[in-house]
């Protein structure tokens, strides 16, 4: 039988070394792993540039408000620096940029824009909610008919929430809606956000400290009674807050 009929087995360690070397070459971090001369070097350069451009475009798509805050040219420079520091680790780019908010905290050109990392963090929550698993939102009427303080409410897979030291929510909402008047009325104060996806569309809402306390308790597996107590101690109007969370689709 010929070798074509029975190909030689691949040495896995050699294959792994080749793949690592080839990946380094594509990233511009090592020598070309195969022969090919200048033609191969040019091909690698083209692929490297194309890949970097695709990653930068994905970052711009996932962080549109940060891009608007920076302006196109400044964002392009920032995106290039981020892609060089944290290149994509998987072929899908629709969720690329998880480390971008943290990157912005140390990005010198944005040092005076202390709210930008917070806005980026909100946009990351939006992306995560968009691609989170599907689940049926909790039926408020059914829950109300048999309200049990010992019940444990499960957050919807798409639910995200956090608090910011800046008015990141107001800034994001104003830019999203293109409302220059609202942007001018943003007051510098801490804000919190709830991001949900009860259907096909992601919802972003400003919430208060009691809602954060309630959601935090639920996220940690506490009972409805414990969560309600936490919200009440934070000064919350429980009926109004709970209705808002149910309507937003925060629970599954």
N, C-alpha and C positions, 0 to 999 in steps of 0.2 A: 504494500500500500504506500502511496506517496505521502510526503509531508503535507501536501495540500489537503489530503483527505484527513490526516491526523495532525493538526497543527500542534506545535510545541506549547506546553503550558506556560502561562505568564508568571514570571517571578514577581510576587506581590510586593516584596520590599523594593525591587528595582522600579516597578511601576509607580509606587508611592514616591520614591525619590525623584523620578522623572516628572511626576505631576507637581510636586512641590517646587522643583527647579523651574518648570514651565510657568507656573503661577507667579513665581518671583520675577521671571523675565517679563511677563505681561505687565506686572506692576512696576517694572523698571528698577527692580531691586537686585538683579543678578545677571549673569551672563546668559546668552542664548543657549538653551539646553540641547539644541540639535544643530547640525551643520546647515548652512544655507547662505552664509555670507551676507552681503549688504541687502540683498533682496528680502531675506527673511527678517533682517533687522527693520527694514522699512515696513514690512507687513505687520510686525509686532507693534511698531510705533503707531500705525494706523488703527490697529485694534485697541491699543491702549487709549488713544485719544477718543475713539468712538465710545468705549466703555465709560470713560470719565465723563463725557458729555451726557450720556444716558443717565448716569448717576446724579449729575447736577440737575438735569431736567426733572428727575423723580423727586429730588429734594425740593425744588421750586414748587412742584405740584402738591407736595405734602405740607408745605409751609408757606401758603400764599400770603398770609397777613404779615409774616416776618419779612417776606420779600418786598411787600408794599412799604413796610416801615423803613427798610434799608434803601430801597430804590434798586432798579435792575442792575446797575453796574456794581454797586457795593455788595449786593447779594451774590452776584456772580463770583466776585472775588472771595467772599466768605464761603460759598458753596465749594469752590475749587480747593480752598484750604481744608475744608472738612472732608471732602472725598479723598484727598491725599492722606489725611490722618486716619480716616476710618472708611476704607473702601468697602463696597458691598461684599457680604459673605455668602450670599445666595443669589441665584439667577433672577428671582422675582424682586422687582424694584417697587412694587406698589406700596410696600410698608417700609421702605428704606429710610434711614435717618433716626433710628431710636436714640442715638447718642447726641443728636444735634442740640437739644436744650442744654445739656451739660457742657458741650463744646462752647456754646455761646457765653457761658459764665466766665470763661477764661480767654475769650476772643478780644484782644486789645482794642480794635477799632470800635467795638460796641460797649466799651467800658462805661461810657457816660449814659448809655441807654439801659439802665438797670432793669427795666420792665420787659425788655426783649426776651430774655430767657424764659420768663413766666409765660409770655404769649406763645413762645415756641412749645413750652410744656403743654399748654392748652391745645395747641394744634396737634400735638402728638396723641393726646387723649382722643381727639376727634378721629384720627387715623385708626387708632386701636379699636374704637367703638365701631367704625365702619366695617372692619374686617373681623369682628368678633363672631363667635358662634351664634347661631339663631336659637331662639327660645320663645315660648309664648309668654307674653306679659301677664302679670298677676291680675286677676279679675277683682276689682275693688268691691263690686257688689257681693260677690261670693264671699270675700274675706269679711266684709262688714256683717254678713248674716251669721257668721260663726267666729267672731273675734275672740281669740284665745291669747291671753297675756303670756302663756308659756310657749306659744308658737315661735318658730325661728324662721324669719323671712330670708329667702335666698335672693341675692342680687342677680339681676339679669346679666348674662355674660358680657353684654355690651356696656354695662353701667360703669362709669368712671367718675370720680369726684376728687377734689383736692382744694386746698386753700392757698392763696397767693399773698405775699406781702405787698403787692401792687394791684392797681385796678386793671389787671390783665383781661378780665372778662369784658368789662366795658369797652376797652380798647379793641378787643377782637370783634365784639358784636358791631361796633360802629364801623370798622373797616369792612366786615363782611357785608353789611347792609349798604355800604357806600354813603353813610350818613355823616357828613362833615359837621353838621350842627351837634349831633350826639357826641362826636369826638371832642368838640370844643367844650362840652359840658362834663367830661369825665373828671371826677374828683379823685385826688390822690389819697387812696385809703386801701386797706386790705380787702380782698374779695375772694369768694369761693365759687366754684363752678360744679355743675352737674352735667355730665354728658351721657346721653342715652340714645338708644335706637329701638323704639317700640315697634317700628315697622321697617320700611325700607330707608327712611331718612334719619340722619343723625340730628339730635336736638341738643342745643347748648343753652343752659339756663344759669343765671346767677342765683345762688342760694345763700342762706345765712348760716351762722355758727350752729344753731340748734339742728338744722338739717344735716350738717356735717357730723355732728355728734351722733345723731340717729343712724346715719348710714355707716359710720365707723363701727358702731356697736353691732349692727347687722352683719357687716363684713367680717367681724371677728367671731361670729357665731352666737352672739348673745340673743336672748329671747326678746320678743316684742315688748314685754313689760320693762325689761332692763333698758332697751333702746329708747323707749318712751320716757323713762326716768332721766336718762342722760340728756335728751332733748329738752325736757322741762327744766332741768337744772341750768341749762344754757339759756333759758328764757324764751323757749319756743312756744308758739301757738300750735299745739299738737293737732287739732282737727284740720286747720288750714295747711299746715306743713305736710301732714300725712296724705291729704287729698292731692296736693301738688306732686308728691313723689309717685303716687299711684298713677295719676294722669300722665306723668312723664315716662312711665314704663320702667321705673327703676328696679322693679322686682320681677322675678320669674315665678 
